[in-house]
């Protein structure tokens, strides 16, 4: 009986002591890198855009944007795009974007402008499980610049 009481008190003391430990965050090797990726959940990493190539057929006859005003529009497009929740089920993109950063890094994105009243969407071609919604005002400006270039070509 005495042994049972001692064991009970020992177990109770251990529960109280371990239960009062402050929570500690354990970081495994590699998790720090993953955390920065999550915190940076935007469409593109930080950096200046040198040029944007836009084409209706992947890699075929792109329109190249290099003017400061155009690049600012694309910078606003990428920074304001918001990650959409849920499962992605998209058809073929209307446009393909190749974004070249000043450091030479390249990003390949898919763009769906959609029709009147529809939301425009962007997707990184390497992360096809995530789609980003484009704000209506950026969609309008982007549509205008694309249409202006199409009229110049014809």
C-alpha positions as CSV (number, residue, x, y, z in Angstrom):
1,X,0.0,0.0,0.0
2,X,2.8,2.3,1.0
3,X,4.5,1.6,-2.4
4,X,1.3,2.4,-4.3
5,X,0.9,5.8,-2.5
6,X,4.6,6.7,-3.3
7,X,4.2,5.7,-7.0
8,X,1.0,7.8,-7.2
9,X,2.6,10.9,-5.6
10,X,5.7,10.5,-7.9
11,X,3.4,10.2,-11.0
12,X,1.3,13.2,-9.9
13,X,4.5,15.3,-9.3
14,X,5.9,14.3,-12.7
15,X,2.6,15.3,-14.4
16,X,2.5,18.6,-12.7
17,X,6.2,19.4,-13.4
18,X,6.0,18.4,-17.1
19,X,2.6,20.1,-17.6
20,X,4.1,23.4,-16.4
21,X,7.0,23.4,-18.9
22,X,6.9,26.5,-21.2
23,X,6.2,25.6,-24.8
24,X,9.2,25.5,-27.0
25,X,9.3,25.6,-30.7
26,X,11.5,22.9,-32.1
27,X,13.0,23.7,-35.5
28,X,14.3,20.9,-37.6
29,X,16.9,21.3,-40.3
30,X,15.3,22.7,-43.4
31,X,12.2,24.1,-41.7
32,X,13.7,27.6,-41.5
33,X,13.8,27.7,-45.3
34,X,10.3,26.4,-45.6
35,X,9.0,29.0,-43.2
36,X,10.5,31.8,-45.2
37,X,8.8,30.4,-48.3
38,X,5.5,30.4,-46.5
39,X,6.0,34.0,-45.2
40,X,6.8,35.0,-48.8
41,X,3.7,33.4,-50.2
42,X,3.5,36.0,-53.0
43,X,3.6,35.2,-56.7
44,X,7.2,36.4,-57.2
45,X,10.2,36.8,-55.0
46,X,11.4,40.3,-54.3
47,X,13.4,42.0,-57.0
48,X,13.1,44.4,-59.9
49,X,11.5,43.2,-63.1
50,X,13.7,43.8,-66.2
51,X,11.1,42.6,-68.8
52,X,7.9,40.7,-69.3
53,X,7.1,38.6,-72.4
54,X,3.5,37.9,-73.0
55,X,2.2,35.4,-75.7
56,X,-1.0,33.6,-76.5
57,X,0.9,30.5,-77.6
58,X,3.6,29.4,-75.2
59,X,7.0,30.7,-76.4
60,X,5.6,31.9,-79.8
61,X,5.8,35.5,-80.9
62,X,5.7,37.2,-77.5
63,X,5.1,40.9,-77.0
64,X,8.0,42.2,-74.9
65,X,7.3,44.8,-72.3
66,X,10.3,46.8,-71.1
67,X,8.9,50.4,-70.6
68,X,8.9,51.6,-67.0
69,X,5.1,52.2,-67.0
70,X,4.4,48.7,-68.3
71,X,6.7,47.1,-65.8
72,X,5.1,49.0,-63.0
73,X,1.7,47.6,-64.1
74,X,3.1,44.1,-64.0
75,X,4.8,44.8,-60.6
76,X,1.4,45.9,-59.3
77,X,-0.2,42.9,-60.8
78,X,2.1,40.4,-59.1
79,X,2.1,42.2,-55.8
80,X,-1.6,42.6,-55.5
81,X,-2.6,39.1,-56.7
82,X,-4.1,37.2,-53.8
83,X,-3.8,33.5,-53.2
84,X,-7.2,31.8,-53.6
85,X,-8.2,29.0,-51.3
86,X,-9.4,25.6,-52.5
87,X,-8.7,23.1,-55.2
88,X,-7.5,24.5,-58.6
89,X,-9.3,23.4,-61.7
90,X,-8.3,25.6,-64.6
91,X,-8.4,25.1,-68.3
92,X,-5.6,26.2,-70.7
93,X,-4.4,29.7,-70.0
94,X,-5.3,32.6,-72.3
95,X,-1.7,34.0,-72.0
96,X,1.7,32.9,-71.0
97,X,4.1,35.2,-69.2
98,X,7.8,35.0,-68.9
99,X,9.0,37.4,-66.3
100,X,12.8,38.2,-66.4
101,X,14.2,39.8,-63.2
102,X,17.1,42.1,-63.3
103,X,19.3,39.4,-61.7
104,X,18.5,37.2,-64.7
105,X,16.1,34.9,-62.8
106,X,13.1,33.8,-64.9
107,X,9.5,33.1,-63.8
108,X,6.9,31.5,-66.0
109,X,3.3,32.3,-65.3
110,X,-0.1,31.5,-66.8
111,X,-2.8,34.2,-67.1
112,X,-6.5,33.9,-67.5
113,X,-8.1,37.4,-68.1
114,X,-11.6,36.0,-68.3
115,X,-14.6,37.8,-69.7
116,X,-16.6,40.8,-68.6
117,X,-17.4,40.4,-64.9
118,X,-15.1,37.5,-64.4
119,X,-12.1,37.4,-62.2
120,X,-8.7,37.3,-63.8
121,X,-6.3,34.7,-62.4
122,X,-2.6,34.0,-62.4
123,X,-0.7,30.8,-61.7
124,X,3.0,30.0,-61.4
125,X,3.7,27.3,-64.0
126,X,5.8,25.4,-61.3
127,X,3.0,25.6,-58.7
128,X,-0.1,24.5,-60.5
129,X,-1.9,23.7,-57.3
130,X,-2.2,27.4,-56.4
131,X,-4.0,30.2,-58.2
132,X,-4.0,33.9,-57.5
133,X,-6.9,36.3,-58.1
134,X,-6.2,39.7,-59.8
135,X,-7.9,42.8,-58.6
136,X,-10.5,44.3,-61.0
137,X,-8.7,47.6,-61.5
138,X,-5.4,45.8,-62.4
139,X,-7.3,43.4,-64.7
140,X,-8.8,46.4,-66.5
141,X,-5.4,48.1,-67.0
142,X,-3.8,44.8,-68.1
143,X,-6.6,44.2,-70.6
144,X,-6.1,47.7,-72.0
145,X,-2.3,47.3,-72.4
146,X,-2.8,43.9,-74.1
147,X,-5.5,45.2,-76.4
148,X,-3.3,48.2,-77.3
149,X,-0.5,45.9,-78.3
150,X,-2.8,43.7,-80.4
151,X,-4.1,46.7,-82.3
152,X,-0.6,47.8,-83.1
153,X,0.4,44.4,-84.5
154,X,-2.6,44.2,-86.9
